[in-house]
Amino acid sequence: MSSVDFTWLIGGPQGSGVESGANIFSRVCAEMGYQIFGKREFYSNIKGEHSYFTVRIADKKIHSNVDDVNLMASFDAETIFRHYDEVVSGGGIIYDSDLDGIKTDAVHTLDAPFKERLHKELESKNKPFTIAGVLEIAKEKGVKLFPVSFKSILLTLSEETENPRLKGLIRMYNVIGVSLSLGLVKMPTDSLQKTIDNIFSNKPEIAKINQQTANYSYNYAAAKFENFDYTLPGTQKEPGTLLVQGFQGTALGKMACGCRLQPYYPITPASDESVFLESNEILEINGDRPGSTAVIQTEDEICAMGMTIGGALTGTRSATCTSGPGFALMTEMLGWAGINEVPIVITNYQRSGPSTGLPTRHGQDDLLFAVFAGHGDFPKIVYASGEIEESFYDTGNCFNYADTFQVPVIHLMDKFHASSVITCKRFDTEKISIDRGLLLDKVEDGYRRFEFTEDGISPRSRLGIDNGIFWDTGDESDETGHITEDPILRVKMMDKRMSRLELISKRIPNEEQAVSFGIEDYTIISWGSTIGPVKDALDMLKKEGISIGLIQLKLMHPFPADYVSSLLKDAKTIIDVEANHSGQLGKIFKQNISRDVDYFILKYSGRAMTSTEVYDALKKIVQNKAEKREVLMHGA
């Protein structure tokens, strides 16, 4: 069977069902055995602005999107204006034929800079500023056009089913677009019907209308359009495969590892994780693990952080979840957790800053902020997950690190993770172990919470245990927690806390600190969600006989300097790939290893990296044609 690597794009106004349509398409393709990588892009406006979803389908494991689109399903004019040039020669555009005469000026959500660029392009090709104009360019490039009147489909279906409601249900345009696409690529229809039935299992009337619309649209495309080069008949489905949205990796990890309290304040893109947790508060878990997570929406991030700390003081595994601006508000209390040695986990879904920045767009902007967050010196761990599948297991590790070393742990995720949909192996809860560290169930007389010990870790009492009395203040303290400003005790207590950084470096296994995918003359250092596009780009280069090494950094603080130095000793050229302006990993790399990065591949447009553009930049470096900073720009 030939290899499948097919990208589908659906777009429309925010709130018009783009995400639902992509969900149906992804589930159908996953049900038919394909590997999926889907990515959602949307404006921060609540409704009306342009939203689109790109779904890549393959018969082998994939980790990212690519630049090119093979089939686009559009039911509004803006999607066509913004994405017509992404469709490859031989690919196709399904579009609402009623939009042919729409001019660019009639689409009020097209911002001026984009419209200016588009007009220049149309002028250069002597085309009108209309949908017909951009479609002519696509057709001349070799793209096949599939015009369909969405309104006529609903009208005909309304008459055939004797359901007058249907003819005005423009909310069905997303299902029409999905079904036309699946009919065009000859995907077996049974999976489409089954998927719709599952999604609307609690709403039989809505399921019936959607199935009727899907069936009609599918048959319409299958019968009318026969000249499309691509087909997706399905492939052998790997057993134990899961279709999962990005935020679910950490949410499920928190459930499995015994996190039982998550206070939070809503913020994009982190809120999805808390909402998912809240929707699944009651669990059935094997063994003696408790079965629910209390999710509490607080009045602000400062309160969320305080409540998380309070939960941890009772001995409950506690976390909060936020994004950059919310994390900024939490840092006052981060220091409080640090001086009082409180084990908490903060999941930070990074986005593009500074300030509100691009609130629904991607960025790895918070690495340095996380490493240096808080006033004064105190130990903490900053840990970064590369892919959604590993975020499940990393979440368990983060809680174990927090308990074992009695420090705050900042788990770095990002918007790329949160808005992606992937297929992966079903999460294995048996691989998550729970290590509560020196958490006491019983305390004898004379308890000292901050006792000086050989390794600097003091046995930890819970609130309310007999004899386990201790004091927590924001001030320096003695071993019981009472305030002190004695200079000798101050130095001794600071040294005790800070010695934990060395302990963390020694005790966390090397493979959890950094992952080597091979060292070559050219070797990449990278972290977080950028790892997926880098892996796929390296596979593309390998097919051309070009081998480039890769080290994925996971423990960002304390930085694993000795281990990374040993890995890189034979690498001649270091390439830093990350999604921020200044190359933040490169800065802490140089700070800890005293070695400069030779090239940066950076993206800070707010859009996620594709493997195509990483491949192009790496090839320029190997061919000695690259600038020191290669800045990537793909994405609408």
Secondary structure, DSSP 8 states (H G I E B T S, - for coil): ----EEEEEEEEETTSSHHHHHHHHHHHHHHTT-EEEEEEEE-SSSSSSEEEEEEEEESS---S--S-EEEEEESSHHHHHHHGGGEEEEEEEEEEGGGTT-BGGG-TTS-HHHHHHHHHHHHHTT--SBHHHHHHHHHHHT-EEEEE-HHHHHHHHHHHHT-GGGGG-GGGHHHHHHHHHHHHTT--HHHHHHHHHHHTTT-HHHHHHHHHHHHHHHHHHHHH----S---------TTEEEEEHHHHHHHHHHHTT--EEEE---TTTHHHHHHHHHT-B---STT---B-EEEE-SSHHHHHHHHHHHHHTT--BEEEE-HHHHHHHHHHHHHHHHTT---EEEEEE-B-STT-BTTS-----HHHHHH-SSS----EEEE--SHHHHHHHHHHHHHHHHHHTS-EEEEEEHHHHTEEEEEE---GGG------SB-S---TT--TT---SSS---B--TT-TT------SS-B-TTS-B---HHHHHHHHHHHHHHHHHHHHHS-HHHHEEES---SEEEEEEGGGHHHHHHHHHHHHTTT---EEEEE-EEES--HHHHHHHTTT-SEEEEEESSSS-HHHHHHHHHH----SEEEE--SSS---HHHHHHHHHHHHTT---SEEE-----
